């Protein structure tokens, strides 16, 4: 498991991770290359330090931060969404609170990065909806979620 340290802090004793995922690797790589090229162009121009700084930020953000700062998991009881790295926020949604799930695939995301969003609406919670953004194979992940929700009852 990639996010084992995170889940150890969150899981109850009788709970285990059934499936974990994050922002699409393809999304991260495409953006890393695209903004990396822009950064290299900036390195060539004056002042050079702006391009170097931009390159370092791009490598950090798309190469490391996005994957670490967006961890999603399905357990046998709930969805866990962990966001952030230094400052963090964790959202837990019990399957019984989910009212509906929508898959969104914006055209450019679907065509270029092969990603989509999973929009999860809940009943009786403080947040109106939770969006898992830019995930690979959103329909397959929705099917997995539906499977875990069906086995919960």
GUPAKE-234912 format. One record per atom (N, C-alpha, C): x, z, y. Coordinates in steps of 0.05 Angstrom, whole numbers, padded with zeros to 5 digits, always signed. Layout:
<segus>
XZY/...
</segus>
This chain:
<segus>
+00017+00000-00024/+00000+00000+00000/+00018+00000+00025/+00011-00017+00044/+00026-00019+00068/+00021+00005+00086/-00003+00014+00087/-00011+00035+00107/-00014+00063+00094/+00001+00068+00073/-00002+00093+00058/+00000+00118+00075/+00019+00118+00094/+00023+00141+00112/-00002+00147+00128/-00015+00125+00138/-00039+00128+00153/-00062+00140+00136/-00066+00128+00113/-00088+00136+00096/-00085+00165+00086/-00060+00174+00081/-00056+00201+00072/-00067+00222+00092/-00066+00215+00117/-00076+00234+00138/-00106+00234+00139/-00119+00212+00130/-00147+00208+00135/-00165+00214+00111/-00155+00207+00087/-00172+00207+00063/-00179+00236+00054/-00203+00238+00043/-00211+00263+00030/-00198+00263+00002/-00198+00287-00011/-00185+00289-00037/-00197+00271-00058/-00223+00268-00057/-00237+00252-00078/-00240+00222-00070/-00225+00214-00051/-00228+00187-00040/-00202+00171-00044/-00205+00144-00049/-00182+00128-00051/-00187+00100-00038/-00166+00088-00030/-00168+00062-00017/-00173+00041-00038/-00194+00026-00034/-00201+00004-00053/-00190-00023-00043/-00189-00026-00017/-00179-00051-00005/-00169-00046+00023/-00145-00056+00030/-00135-00053+00057/-00126-00080+00068/-00128-00083+00094/-00120-00108+00107/-00116-00103+00137/-00108-00124+00151/-00102-00122+00179/-00107-00149+00192/-00097-00152+00216/-00098-00178+00231/-00084-00199+00213/-00094-00223+00213/-00084-00245+00197/-00054-00250+00202/-00039-00253+00181/-00011-00259+00183/-00007-00287+00196/-00024-00306+00189/-00022-00333+00201/-00027-00331+00231/-00046-00316+00240/-00051-00312+00269/-00026-00301+00282/-00014-00281+00271/+00010-00269+00283/+00033-00289+00284/+00038-00304+00262/+00060-00322+00261/+00057-00345+00281/+00033-00356+00283/+00028-00378+00301/+00033-00369+00330/+00023-00346+00337/+00027-00336+00364/+00056-00328+00369/+00069-00318+00349/+00097-00311+00351/+00114-00336+00357/+00108-00358+00343/+00123-00383+00348/+00116-00394+00375/+00090-00396+00382/+00081-00407+00407/+00093-00393+00431/+00090-00366+00432/+00100-00351+00454/+00130-00348+00453/+00142-00350+00429/+00171-00350+00427/+00183-00374+00440/+00170-00398+00436/+00180-00422+00448/+00178-00420+00479/+00156-00410+00489/+00153-00406+00518/+00174-00387+00528/+00180-00366+00513/+00201-00347+00521/+00229-00361+00522/+00234-00378+00502/+00260-00392+00502/+00262-00411+00526/+00240-00424+00533/+00240-00440+00557/+00246-00423+00581/+00235-00400+00583/+00240-00382+00605/+00269-00372+00605/+00282-00369+00582/+00310-00361+00580/+00328-00382+00593/+00320-00407+00589/+00336-00430+00599/+00335-00430+00630/+00312-00423+00641/+00309-00423+00671/+00320-00398+00683/+00324-00399+00709/+00333-00375+00724/+00309-00358+00732/+00311-00333+00734/+00332-00315+00723/+00328-00312+00693/+00350-00311+00678/+00349-00311+00649/+00337-00286+00637/+00340-00264+00651/+00331-00238+00640/+00301-00238+00636/+00286-00253+00652/+00256-00254+00648/+00250-00266+00621/+00263-00288+00614/+00259-00300+00588/+00267-00283+00565/+00290-00269+00568/+00299-00250+00547/+00279-00228+00544/+00269-00216+00566/+00249-00195+00564/+00224-00205+00551/+00215-00229+00560/+00190-00240+00548/+00194-00245+00518/+00217-00255+00510/+00222-00260+00481/+00221-00233+00465/+00234-00213+00476/+00234-00187+00462/+00205-00175+00460/+00190-00178+00481/+00162-00169+00481/+00146-00184+00460/+00149-00210+00459/+00134-00227+00440/+00141-00219+00411/+00167-00216+00406/+00176-00209+00379/+00165-00181+00372/+00166-00162+00390/+00155-00136+00384/+00125-00137+00380/+00110-00150+00398/+00081-00150+00397/+00070-00164+00373/+00078-00189+00369/+00067-00205+00347/+00082-00201+00321/+00107-00193+00322/+00122-00189+00297/+00118-00161+00285/+00111-00142+00301/+00109-00114+00292/+00083-00100+00300/+00078-00098+00325/+00057-00081+00335/+00029-00088+00325/+00021-00113+00327/-00007-00120+00319/-00013-00112+00290/+00006-00117+00272/+00001-00110+00244/+00000-00080+00240/+00017-00065+00253/+00018-00036+00249/-00006-00023+00264/-00014-00034+00286/-00034-00021+00303/-00063-00028+00295/-00067-00044+00275/-00094-00051+00266/-00095-00050+00236/-00101-00027+00225/-00103-00023+00197/-00132-00018+00189/-00142-00033+00170/-00170-00031+00161/-00170-00025+00131/-00189-00008+00123/-00191-00002+00094/-00220+00003+00086/-00225-00004+00061/-00251+00002+00048/-00244+00023+00026/-00259+00045+00027/-00257+00064+00005/-00283+00061-00012/-00287+00079-00031/-00312+00078-00046/-00335+00090-00030/-00329+00102-00006/-00350+00115+00010/-00353+00104+00038/-00332+00092+00049/-00333+00085+00078/-00312+00064+00085/-00315+00054+00110/-00296+00037+00122/-00279+00054+00141/-00253+00050+00141/-00235+00064+00159/-00221+00043+00177/-00223+00047+00203/-00209+00030+00222/-00190+00047+00237/-00164+00041+00235/-00143+00056+00249/-00130+00037+00269/-00132+00045+00294/-00121+00028+00316/-00100+00043+00331/-00079+00030+00339/-00058+00041+00356/-00033+00048+00340/-00013+00055+00355/+00013+00062+00343/+00023+00088+00353/+00029+00090+00379/+00037+00116+00390/+00012+00133+00396/-00007+00121+00410/-00033+00133+00413/-00052+00120+00393/-00067+00135+00379/-00083+00123+00358/-00112+00131+00360/-00129+00114+00348/-00158+00120+00346/-00166+00112+00318/-00181+00129+00305/-00191+00123+00278/-00221+00125+00278/-00233+00104+00268/-00262+00103+00266/-00269+00102+00236/-00288+00119+00228/-00297+00120+00201/-00327+00114+00200/-00334+00095+00183/-00363+00088+00181/-00372+00090+00152/-00389+00109+00148/-00401+00112+00121/-00418+00087+00114/-00416+00078+00090/-00431+00054+00082/-00461+00057+00087/-00472+00081+00084/-00500+00084+00088/-00509+00081+00117/-00490+00083+00136/-00496+00080+00164/-00496+00051+00174/-00485+00033+00157/-00483+00005+00165/-00511-00008+00163/-00519-00020+00185/-00545-00034+00186/-00542-00064+00180/-00522-00076+00192/-00517-00105+00186/-00488-00112+00192/-00480-00134+00179/-00453-00144+00182/-00455-00174+00189/-00441-00182+00209/-00441-00210+00218/-00413-00221+00217/-00410-00246+00208/-00384-00259+00208/-00384-00279+00231/-00364-00278+00248/-00361-00296+00270/-00335-00312+00266/-00337-00338+00269/-00313-00355+00267/-00312-00374+00291/-00301-00365+00313/-00298-00383+00336/-00282-00408+00328/-00289-00430+00340/-00278-00456+00331/-00247-00456+00330/-00234-00448+00352/-00205-00449+00352/-00193-00430+00332/-00204-00407+00329/-00194-00388+00309/-00197-00399+00281/-00220-00411+00275/-00225-00422+00249/-00207-00446+00242/-00203-00463+00262/-00187-00487+00258/-00157-00482+00258/-00148-00467+00277/-00119-00464+00281/-00108-00441+00265/-00120-00417+00266/-00108-00394+00253/-00123-00386+00227/-00145-00400+00221/-00161-00394+00197/-00170-00365+00196/-00179-00355+00219/-00188-00328+00221/-00217-00326+00231/-00227-00302+00230/-00254-00296+00241/-00256-00267+00246/-00280-00259+00254/-00286-00231+00261/-00308-00221+00243/-00307-00196+00237/-00328-00182+00222/-00341-00162+00241/-00366-00166+00248/-00380-00149+00267/-00398-00130+00250/-00393-00104+00253/-00407-00084+00237/-00425-00068+00255/-00451-00069+00252/-00470-00053+00267/-00477-00029+00251/-00481-00006+00265/-00487+00019+00251/-00511+00032+00264/-00522+00051+00248/-00545+00067+00257/-00535+00096+00260/-00543+00109+00281/-00537+00137+00284/-00508+00143+00291/-00494+00125+00304/-00467+00131+00312/-00464+00127+00342/-00442+00136+00353/-00437+00135+00382/-00429+00107+00391/-00420+00090+00373/-00411+00063+00381/-00431+00043+00371/-00438+00023+00388/-00459+00004+00381/-00450-00015+00358/-00425-00024+00358/-00416-00042+00337/-00385-00039+00336/-00375-00046+00313/-00346-00047+00309/-00339-00075+00302/-00317-00086+00314/-00309-00113+00308/-00281-00113+00297/-00278-00123+00272/-00252-00127+00260/-00244-00155+00267/-00224-00157+00285/-00218-00183+00297/-00195-00198+00282/-00197-00224+00283/-00176-00242+00273/-00166-00236+00245/-00185-00232+00227/-00178-00227+00200/-00179-00252+00183/-00162-00254+00163/-00162-00277+00145/-00187-00275+00127/-00197-00298+00120/-00219-00300+00101/-00242-00280+00106/-00254-00282+00130/-00275-00262+00137/-00299-00262+00118/-00306-00285+00107/-00329-00285+00088/-00322-00271+00062/-00297-00274+00052/-00289-00260+00028/-00288-00230+00033/-00279-00222+00056/-00277-00193+00063/-00306-00182+00065/-00324-00198+00077/-00352-00189+00078/-00363-00185+00050/-00357-00203+00032/-00366-00200+00004/-00355-00175-00009/-00329-00169-00004/-00317-00144-00014/-00332-00120-00003/-00337-00121+00023/-00351-00098+00036/-00379-00096+00024/-00393-00118+00021/-00420-00117+00008/-00418-00105-00020/-00397-00112-00035/-00393-00102-00062/-00390-00071-00061/-00372-00062-00044/-00367-00033-00042/-00392-00018-00033/-00406-00030-00014/-00431-00017-00004/-00452-00016-00027/-00453-00037-00043/-00473-00038-00065/-00466-00017-00087/-00440-00012-00091/-00431+00007-00111/-00433+00036-00100/-00437+00039-00075/-00438+00066-00063/-00464+00080-00071/-00486+00065-00071/-00512+00078-00075/-00515+00089-00103/
</segus>
